[in-house]
Amino acid sequence: MIIWIGINGLGLMIEIRKVCLSVLFLVIRGLIRVVAEKILELFPLQELPPQEIQVPDLEELAYRATRVQKSLQIQTPVPLIDEDIKRLGELYRRYRAIEELPANAKDFYKKAGESIIP
């Protein structure tokens, strides 16, 4: 089997009989490096001056996030048709407090927590 690899005027003919794939990989990797160098010759990069890293004020970010989250309003979807359509996840039970969990769920989460936190 003969493979012809040609990139931007560079050509390489490889005859594959018992050539190992790692050799083929190295050849292709070398071609990619050559193409990258040719692209840099055509489009040279300019040296950029280092930029100052601006550290955000975490308290200000937390305040803004809290203010935005408090302004959000929960809206129930209004169906276009009058049928009672159950939404995805609407039938799932929701437990807002640990006291609402069934006994077997409390035991499960207790054991799971013990295995994570030593």
C-alpha positions, 0 to 999 in steps of 0.5 A: 500500500502506498500513501502520498502525503502532500502539504503546501508543496511538500510531498512524501510518499510512504510505502507501507508494508510492515511499517509501524504506525508510530513511524507514520505518526512521527512523519505526520507530526514532523509535517505538521511542524513544518507547516506550522513554521511555514505559516509563521513565516507567512504571518509573523507574530508580533511581540506583545508587551506584558499586560497587567493582571487585574484581580477582581474585587471578590466582595463586589462580585459577590454583592452583584451576584447576590443582588442579581439573584435576589431580583430573579422571579420564578415564573411558571410556564404557560402552556400554549394549549389548554391541556394539563402537560407535565413538565420534565421533572415536575413529578419528582419529589423535592425535599427541602430539608433533611427532616423531610427525607425518608429514613432510608434516604437519611441513612444513605446520605449519612453513609455516603457523607462518612465515606467522603469526609473522613 
